[in-house]
Amino acid sequence: MTTENDLDDPQTETYSIPNLGGILTKGDIYKKGKFDYSQWAKTAQRIRENAPNWYFALEPSPEGGFVWKAPDGTGYLMGFFQNVITGIRLPLYPYAVTVRNNNTVKFNEITANDIQNSHRRCLCACACYSFGDAFELWARVEVKGDEEENAPPTKEPGTDRTHTKPNQKLEPVSKQAESNPPITTEARESITDQLKELMQTNPDKAKEIAASFIKEFKVPKLTGFITEARHGEFLSHAISKIADD
């Protein structure tokens, strides 16, 4: 039954925008040069876990395609998040198509690889703009530690048991012998497949990763020596770093 009070105070649906600020941990970060980064894949996973139903997309340009032409003849993307259930769409976020050292690219020289890499970077920047995700990296705010950081220290200063970021110094193998778990068959096969694909698309980088693996773990070769979880983590971070470059 509808009352006069119901008519005077109609119900309205309200929606809230997820706030992802403060959920970034040190385990999500790796260092490249002097700056801290969070891999695009971890950004996407944080969004899936903490902002369900929100998905990132690119706005098509007036000329067609997804690259917009800037006044100076370079290109940029227009990213946004949209809730696939409610249909709510957040404001557009412009992001320049760049290559190494953040150099912009002339519109007619932009490659598919440039678009792919800029799409991932736009995802991360737009997630910060829309949800506050990883704002600490831009604001240079201290990031909270992972739970394991509260455990009693069992390592030398400046070292770690496994790689949490590229080029990180590990403890001597002798100190890790009893605590290094073996890599799972599924993880080893996944890493091997990625290395094979990289050998086809970028053999120089694949050989560089193999050489760094051999040097890091003091083994005669890569094939047949991916036996521990730390080996998989090392290779996974190395491959991800190439994808982020």
Secondary structure, DSSP 8 states (H G I E B T S, - for coil): ---HHHHHS-----------TT--BGGGEEEETTEEEE-HHHHHHHHHHHSTTEEEEE---TTSSS-EE-TTSBEEEEEEEEETTT--B---EEEE-B-GGG-B-BGGG--HHHHHHHHHHHHHHHHHHHH-TTHHHHHT---B--GGGGS---S-TT-BSS-SSTT--B--HHHHTTT--B--HHHHHHHHHHHHHHHHH-HHHHHHHHHHHHHHHT-S-STT---BHHHHHHHHHHHHHHHH-
